[in-house]
C-alpha cells in the first residue's frame, strides 16, 4: 500500500547520527517481497559493550527474543543483527536453530566472540526464516558497516513503518561528552502479524551494569510502555541498550549526578522514539496525549489514562473531531480507579468540556479545537496529587482497511 | 444513517409474544429527533412482581441506574418505564430528580404503589432529560398498554439498533406452563454515547427471591457478560427480571427440578437476546464465536477467549477474511493464562490452522471457510478440561465511520 512519508523526524541528514565506537548497516537480502527493499540490519560495537534489555511480556515469544533474554544476562555484547519481513515466531525448534545460525554468521564475519551478538526479527508469524538468504547477504551487510550507517539500519528494520525512526542526544557527563542514539521500528496499527516494536539504543558511556539496567527500565516504563496503539503486545517486542564506554567518562554509577544526566538523555531518546511510533501508526491522523492528574495514586493515574487511550469509542470520536466527553467519562468509570464523578474536570486542547462532572457547555469551541492534528486530553480527578501521561493515536477507517487486507 | 433491517429475529409476528399478566407499550414523546420515532416504553405487571437486577459495573452510573439499584432491594415492582434518546447520565442532582419524577408519573397513572416502578434511560450522555415531553406523552403511553405491546416497547428502547430484540420461551414447570419473555436493546458498536445494553425479562413464574436472583445472575454471566462488542461498559447497562406468579405454578425454590427447568428457560432467553445484540453490532459483518477449551481453569478459558475477542487485530482480520492465526496466538500469549505454545491447536470453522503450536498448512482452505457470515474460532490449549465461549463481531470500516461521525 502506498503511503506518504510523514513527519520524517529522526536526527535529520545522514551523517548527523553518530555514536562513537558504533557502526551500522542495512541491506537487502530478499526476505521482503519488494525487490531491493532493505530487510537486514546490523549494529556493531567496535569493542565489547555492556548490554541490558527489556522484552515482550507476551507468553508467546519469538525465537530471537528467547535467545536475547538468555544472552543479555551475560551483560556483554557486540551488537545486534535484525531482519524484517519475518518474525521467526511460532516456528518451533527450527526457528530457534535458525536464529542461532544467523547470530553465528555475524559473529564469524566480525571475528567477534561466540554468543556475543544479539538477534532480532520482525514480520510475519509462523513462517520459517530463510536463513540462506541472510547468509548470502552477510558479506554485503558486514562490508557496508559504517559509523554513519544508522539511517540504513533503521530503514532495514521497517515493516509497514512509513519512515525510519532515529533519535540522538548528547551531554557532558563527568567532563566528557556522552552520546545516546536510538533506532526503532513501529508497533501496532500495523500490517498483519507485524505488530512489533523494536528499539536499539547505543551509547559511548562507561556505565555500571546496574545503572544501565535501571536507567533503561525506567526510561522504557515512561516511554514505550506509555504508548497505546492497538492494545496488542507482540511476540517480538524488544528494547536493547549497548554501552561501549569509548567516551572515556568515569564509570557512571547509580544515584550519582552523572547517572541523573545519563538518565535524562536516555529518557529523551526513548520518549522521542516512542512518540515517532505513535505518529507513524497505520491510518493515524491524530497524535493524542492523555494526561490524567489529581489521582489518588500514580498507578490509578496511569490506569485511567490507559483505559481512555484504549477505548475504541474515544479513539473513533477523536478521529471524527467529536468532543464527545461522555465516552471519556464512561472510560474513566470502567477503569476501576477511585473517582468522584462530581469532581471530574476534562479539557480538550485547553477547552473545558466537563466541570464538576457536568457538561461545561463549550461543545462548539471544543469541536474547533479538535481539528488540530495534535490533541491533549486532560482529565483532572481532583482527588490527589498523582498524574500520568499516555500517548495514542485515533482509530480510523484506514486502520481497519490496512489491518483487514489479506496478507500479500 | 440508513441501515438495512437484518435478521429480525425475536418472536415473530405481533401477538405471538405474550407473557401472562404483563402489558407493554411504546410511543413517541419527542426526545428522539426523528419525528414520530418511538422513544418511550412501558412494561407493566398487572400485579406486584418479584424483581431482581444486574447493573453496570461502571463507576459512572446514570441516575436511573442508581435509583433501580436501590429499588430492586425491596424485591417488589410493578414494571419499568424506559426512554431512549437520552441516557440521563452525568446530569447531576437534577438528573436524579428527573428520573424520580418520570417513575412517579407512571406510578400515579397506573395507580401503582409509590416507588414500585423501575426507570431506565439510554441515549446521549450529559444532556438534561426533557421530563415535560415524557409527562405529555404519559396518557398515550398508559393508554397503549397491551398484552401484545412488547414489540412496540422493544422498538421504543432502540437507539442505533436496526431491529427490535425480543425472545420468548415456555415450558411446563410443576404441572403449569411457565413463560419467560425478554426485550433488549443493543450495546456497543453504537452511535455516540449510546453504548448501552438494556434487557428486561418478564415471567409469570412464582419463584422465590433467592431463586430469581441466582437464576438471573447465572444467566447474565453466561450471556450478556460473554459478548464483546467494543470493550466499553456503559453508564446505563441494566438487566431486570420481573416475576409476577400468575402462572399459578408452585413457588420455584433453588436447587429443585423446577428451578433447573426455569433456569434453562432463563438462559435461553438471555443468550438469544445477547446474540441478537452481537448480530446487530454497528458495522458488523460477521458473528463470531470464540471457543477456548483445554484450559487449566474456567477463569483461564474465559480470559483467553475474551482477550482474543477484544483484539483489534483479530477482529480486523476476521473482517478481511484473513486466516491470520499469528494474531490469535499473540492474543493468547498476552492474555496471561497458563499455556504451552507447543500444545496449542486452533481451527477456524473446522479448518485446523495451528497444530502443536505450528502452522498446519491449511491457509487456502481456512480463507475459504472464513467467507461465511458465522465463524467459530476454536482454540484448544490441551492443558486441562475447562472451556469457555465468548461471542463477538468483526471490526469494520463501517464501525469506525458510524462511531466517528459527529453526533447529530
Interface residues (C-beta under 8 A of the other chain):
Chain A: X57 X58 X59 X60 X61 X87 X89 X90 X91 X92 X124 X125 X126 X127 X192 X193 X195 X230 X231 X232 X233 X234 X235 X310 X311 X312 X313 X316 X317 X319 X320 X321 X322 X324 X325 X326 X327 X329 X330 X331 X332 X333 X334 X335 X336 X339 X341 X342 X354 X356 X357 X358 X359 X367 X395 X396 X397 X399 X400 X401 X403 X404 X405 X406 X407
Chain B: X57 X58 X59 X60 X61 X87 X89 X90 X91 X92 X124 X125 X126 X127 X192 X193 X195 X230 X231 X232 X233 X234 X235 X310 X311 X312 X313 X316 X317 X319 X320 X321 X322 X324 X325 X326 X327 X329 X330 X331 X332 X333 X334 X335 X336 X339 X341 X342 X354 X356 X357 X358 X359 X367 X395 X396 X397 X399 X400 X401 X403 X404 X405 X406 X407
